[in-house]
Amino acid sequence: MRVLVTGGAGYVGSVVARALLTHRHEVRVLDSLLYGGRALLGLYPEESFNFVRGDIRSGETVNHALQEIEAVIHLAAIVGDPACAKQPELAREVNLDASIQLFELCQRQGVKRFVFASTCSNYGKMIDSSKYATEESELCPVSLYAETKVAVEKRILDAAANHGMAVTVLRFATVFGLSPRMRFDLTVNEFTKELLTKRKLVVFGEQFWRPYIHVRDVARAMTHLLDAPPGKVAGQVFNVGGTEQNYTKKDLVEVIRREIRDDVEIEYVYKAEDPRDYRVSFEKIKSSLGFSTTRTVLHGVREVIDAIKQGVIVDLENSENRN
């Protein structure tokens, strides 16, 4: 298919774009290059790749990028709670208004498939975190980032019922692992970097749960979805991750500590409340589409450690490595 990836120069998007090209899709990336364009350099030699630089908020730019496109994977966003809290107006413009505008322009352009990248953060703080959230669980967003994702989900799923475009929502676990556009503000990556390079780490609320997924498994989920018959995924919501990859922060620290093997200093700061505390079930995507994750948190920790030790990544504090 001819696929448009919005935000394709980002941490997730650059890996998704490569995976789509490997699966012989034609790929167009639309990105404003907020964090630079280095992640796209390896894609340029591919004949099936082309790039449009522009702001997702511009209807003219989006219309241009949608020419002859059959499927859209919408990743472009101000990503994460801190980034959204710092620039709330921009976050609403990009994550909410521009997403809805993109969806409506896709309808007008006759795009056949629309995949919206959402987040398991939508589940917020569960009343009983010993249970697992499913796609039918109540959504309790506790941040602006999650609020915008929930609002877009509702808008596009309601509209999808009255339109021929196959719309799918993917709620991703917290992502980790190496990417051409690296991020060290994601929990697994950050904890690993801090313990390896500074030998100390302060952890707030070590008892709270999150699910995690490797960035390459995110990309695999995208290609898997495009391979599925439209009727099987249209109007559907899928949690994307592996049920066994739900961890507390303390669990993560222990995984990393065992791999580093040196003496490290861990300070746990107790928090009675955390706005996000949830475990998630990923059985629906496994049973419906046959998708399972292939990389564990341990895989991600080992590759980050190796990349830092071998000098593959040297400028660890570069602001481009954080959202």
Buried (B, 14 or more C-beta within 10 A) or exposed (E): BBBBBBBBBBBBBBBBBBBBBEBEBBBBBBBBBBBEBBBBEBBEEBEBBEBBBBBBBBEEBBEEBBEEBBBBBBBBBBBBBEBBEEEEEEBBBBBBBBBBBBBBBBBEBEBBBBBBBBBBBBBBBBEEBEEBBBBEBEBBBBBBBBBBBBBBBEBBBEBBEEBEBBBBBBBBBBBBBBBBBBBBBBBBBBBBBBBBEEEEBEBEBBBBBBBBBBBBBBBBBBBBBBEBEBEEBBBBBBBBBBBEBBBBBBBBBEBBBEBBEEEBEBEBEEEEEBBBBBBBBBEBBBEEBEBBBEBBBBBBBBBBBEBBEEEEBEEEEEEEBBB
